[in-house]
């Protein structure tokens, strides 16, 4: 199958590997990005490949509280040594991730965490929408695949555009930090609380508010 330029770009952002290596990996795995990532790591071509297998049990639990206490985030970010965990570079990265989570409201760290039943339910809804739009059935599956990719980009932290630099995904930012710091780093888990969540209330633009506060 033909590998799209967007798939190559996504794989490069998630691994830090070269464009040609990403293209070859996708060709060998029939466009399966998850398998392509594994293949690049097996070959040692991922920028973080040599560090990814190393144990990362140190780190921090960073917090971010939005002005007025309306949104609160706790995120656990791991590294290999206590020394790195105490550096300004690592702590700044952790604060940026916590702030991003407050603004962007992801539901999962990575796409592998999304329950299969949720994706199947979403595929069913998207397929019905495409058919109702009058799209030819032969191209509906491709359309659904594209929209599922958008779903991952919206709800998976690693695939979201970084709020402070929209041209860069969180995955790409993480790989940059791994290369710069020289240790394996992983965003393990997070929890986000929003005041009155689940209760009826007016809708506010928290992304703009969080970003405005970050610039103070």
N, C-alpha and C positions, 0 to 999 in steps of 0.2 A: 504494500500500500504506500501511497505517496505521503511523505511526512511534511506537515505544514510548518511554515516559518515560525508561527506562534508557538507551536509545540517545542521547537528547538530553542526558542527564546526562553520559554518557561523552564525547560530542563537546565539550561545554562544558569538561570537565576537561582534555581534550587540546588545546584551542585557546584557552581563556579568552574565547571569544566569548559574546555574550548568548544567553539561552535562546531567544528568539524567532528570532534569526538562525540558531541551530543547528537549530531545528525546520524553518525554511524550507529550509535547505541539505539536510537529510535528505529532505525532501519532494521536492526537485528531483533528488536522486540516488537515489531509490527505496530509501532506507535504507542506502546504501553509505557507511560512515563514512570510509573512505580518500578516496573521491571528494568527500565533503562537506568534509573538511579542505582539500583542494585548492581547492574552490569558495570557501570562506571566505577563504582566503589570496589568491585571485585578486581577490576583492572588497575585500580589505583589512580584513576584519571580525575576523580573528583578532587577539587582543591582541599576539601576537608576529609578526604578518604582516610588518610593515615591517622587522623585524630578522632574520627567518628567512633572507632571501636574502643577507644580508651575510656576508662571509667571516670565519670564526672559526678561526684557525690558532694562536692563543696558548692558554694554559691551563696545566693541570698534569696530571701522572700521580700520582695520590694512592694511598697504600697504607693498608691496614688489616690488622693482625695480631691475631688473637684470642689471648686470654690463654693462655700456654703454647705458642704457636706452632702451634696445631692447625688454624687456618684462615688463609689469606692471600689478600688481594685487591689487585689493581692495576686502577685505572680511569683512563681518559683522558677528561678533561672539557675542552672547548674554549671559549674566549671570543674576543673580537675584539682585545683589547689586553693587553699585558704588565702595564700598570698595574692593570687589573681582576683579572688572574690573581694578583696579590700582595695583594689586599685580604683582610681577615679574613672578610668576608661570603662571598666566592667560595670561599676555602679551607675554611670551615666547611661550606659546601654540598658540596664535593668529599668531605670526610671523612664527612659523613652518608651520601652515596651509597655510598661504599666500605663503610661499616659495614652499611648496608642489604643490599648484595649478599652480605656474609658471612652475614647472618642469614637472608635470604629465598631465596638460591640460585637466581636467575633463570638461564635458559639463553640468552636473547637480549636485545638492547636493546629492540627493538620488533617488532611482529607481522610487519612486512614482511620481516624476516630469517628467519622460520621457513620452511624448505624446503617447497615445495608438496607434495612427495611425503609429507612427514611429516604434513601436515594431512589429506591424502587417506587415509592409513593410519589416522589417529586417527578420522576420520569413519566409516570402515568398521567399526572396532571399536565405536564409540559406537552406530552404527545397529544392529549385531548385538545389542548389549546391550539397547537399547530394545525391539527385536522380541522378544527372549527374555523380557523383563519383561511381555510381553503387551500392549504399547501398540499402539493402532490405527495402521496404516501411514500413514494420512493425516496424523497429527500427529507422526510420527517425525522428519521432516525439521526441523520447528520445534524439537523437543527436541534434536536433534543440533546445530543452530545455537546454541542456548543453551549447550550443553555445550562447544562449541568456543570460545565467548566466555569460559567459565570456564577453559579451557585457556590462552588468551592471558593471562588475569589471573594465572594461576599461574606461567607460565614467561617472560613478557615483562616486563622491568624497568619499562618506561614505564607498564604497566597494573597493576602490583602496588600494594597499599596500603603506604604508607610506614610502616616499623616503629615510628617514633617518633610517628606521628600516623595511625592506621589509617583515619581519615575522609578522608584525602587521598591521591590516587595520586601516584606519582613524576612523571607527566606534569604534574599540577596544580602540584606543588612546583616543577618546572622553569619552568613559565610564570610563577609568582610571582617567581622569581629573575630571569627575563628582564625582567619589568616593573620590578622594584625596582632592578636594576643598570643597566638601559638599554642592554644589549648582547645580541647574539645569543649564546646559550650552548647547547652541545650535548654530550650524553653519547655519546661516539663508540664506545668499546669497553671491554671489561673481561675479566679472566681471574680465576678463583677456584680456589684450590687447597685441598684438604681432606686433612689427614694421613691416610694409609692409604687414600685413595680407590681403590675398585676391589678392595680387600682385605677379607676377612671380618673384621668387628669389631662390637662392641656399638653400638647406636643411641643417640645422645645428643641432647638437645634443645638444639641450638645457638642457636636463636632466643632462648630464655630466657636462655642464658648470655651471648650478645652484648649483649642488652638490659640485663642486670644489670650488665655491665661498663660500659656507656654511662652508667649512672646514678651510677657512683662519682665 
